[in-house]
């Protein structure tokens, strides 16, 4: 049975090996932090105009004038 180098516990799961030293998953996470997963690719959404909904800025006289 393999033992963790840091806490000397017997490992039930496969160890995280750094160099020649096996570490348990919890000890490795405490020492080296979490391994971040790569971000999922961003997929642009399809946008379609809805004729039943009025435009948000329709009739306001764009650009708006701000009082000084």
C-alpha positions as CSV (number, residue, x, y, z in Angstrom):
1,X,0.0,0.0,0.0
2,X,1.3,3.5,-0.9
3,X,1.5,6.1,1.9
4,X,1.2,9.9,1.5
5,X,4.5,11.7,1.9
6,X,3.0,14.6,3.8
7,X,0.6,12.9,6.2
8,X,1.8,9.3,6.1
9,X,-1.7,7.9,5.6
10,X,-2.4,4.8,3.4
11,X,-3.9,5.9,0.1
12,X,-7.1,4.3,-1.2
13,X,-7.1,6.4,-4.4
14,X,-4.3,6.8,-6.9
15,X,-1.7,9.2,-5.6
16,X,-0.7,12.6,-7.1
17,X,3.0,12.0,-7.8
18,X,5.3,15.0,-7.7
19,X,8.9,14.0,-8.6
20,X,9.3,10.7,-6.7
21,X,6.9,11.6,-3.9
22,X,3.3,10.4,-3.8
23,X,0.7,12.7,-2.2
24,X,-2.9,12.0,-1.4
25,X,-5.5,14.0,-3.3
26,X,-6.4,16.2,-0.3
27,X,-2.8,16.9,0.7
28,X,-1.9,17.7,-3.0
29,X,-4.9,20.1,-3.1
30,X,-3.9,21.8,0.1
31,X,-0.2,22.2,-1.1
32,X,-0.7,23.1,-4.7
33,X,-4.2,24.4,-5.0
34,X,-7.0,23.2,-7.2
35,X,-6.4,22.3,-10.8
36,X,-8.6,24.5,-12.9
37,X,-10.5,23.0,-15.8
38,X,-10.2,24.8,-19.1
39,X,-13.1,27.1,-19.8
40,X,-15.8,25.9,-22.2
41,X,-15.8,27.6,-25.6
42,X,-18.2,30.5,-25.9
43,X,-20.9,29.9,-28.5
44,X,-22.6,33.0,-29.9
45,X,-26.3,32.8,-29.7
46,X,-28.5,33.5,-32.7
47,X,-30.4,36.8,-32.5
48,X,-33.6,37.5,-34.4
49,X,-35.7,40.6,-34.5
50,X,-39.2,40.3,-33.0
51,X,-41.6,42.6,-34.8
52,X,-44.2,42.3,-32.0
53,X,-41.9,43.9,-29.5
54,X,-41.3,47.7,-29.8
55,X,-37.7,49.0,-29.9
56,X,-36.3,50.1,-26.5
57,X,-35.1,53.5,-27.6
58,X,-37.6,54.2,-30.4
59,X,-39.0,57.7,-30.2
60,X,-36.7,59.1,-27.6
61,X,-34.6,61.3,-29.9
62,X,-31.2,59.6,-29.8
63,X,-28.7,60.7,-28.6
64,X,-30.1,61.8,-25.3
65,X,-29.1,65.3,-24.2
66,X,-27.9,65.5,-20.6
67,X,-28.6,68.8,-18.8
68,X,-25.4,70.4,-17.6
